[in-house]
Amino acid sequence: MFTLLISLENNTEIKIYLKCNKSQKFIAGQLGVSESTISRELKRGVYPPQNAQEHANIRKERFAVKLWAIVKNKISIW
């Protein structure tokens, strides 16, 4: 599954558009992403945007640690 990472700048734009009562379809069009990407971002419920960025950074770090463990394990097998 491909997951599009939303930047802090885009999260800020989403927040502004939501305050202006813009639809998810409109927001998606403005940011050049699918409506489902906006929907998922809103379902995560990690607004304001700074919190969303912090959560994204934590997820990214966790993934890097898991990936390194897999690579390290494969190297030791060879």
Stockholm file with secondary structure:
# STOCKHOLM 1.0

chainA/1-78         MFTLLISLENNTEIKIYLKCNKSQKFIAGQLGVSESTISRELKRGVYPPQNAQEHANIRKERFAVKLWAIVKNKISIW
#=GR chainA/1-78 SS CCCCCCCHHHHHHHHHHHHTTCCHHHHHHHHTSCHHHHHHHHHHTCCSHHHHHHHHHHHHHHHHHHHHHHHHHHHHHC
#=GC SS_cons        CCCCCCCHHHHHHHHHHHHTTCCHHHHHHHHTSCHHHHHHHHHHTCCSHHHHHHHHHHHHHHHHHHHHHHHHHHHHHC
//
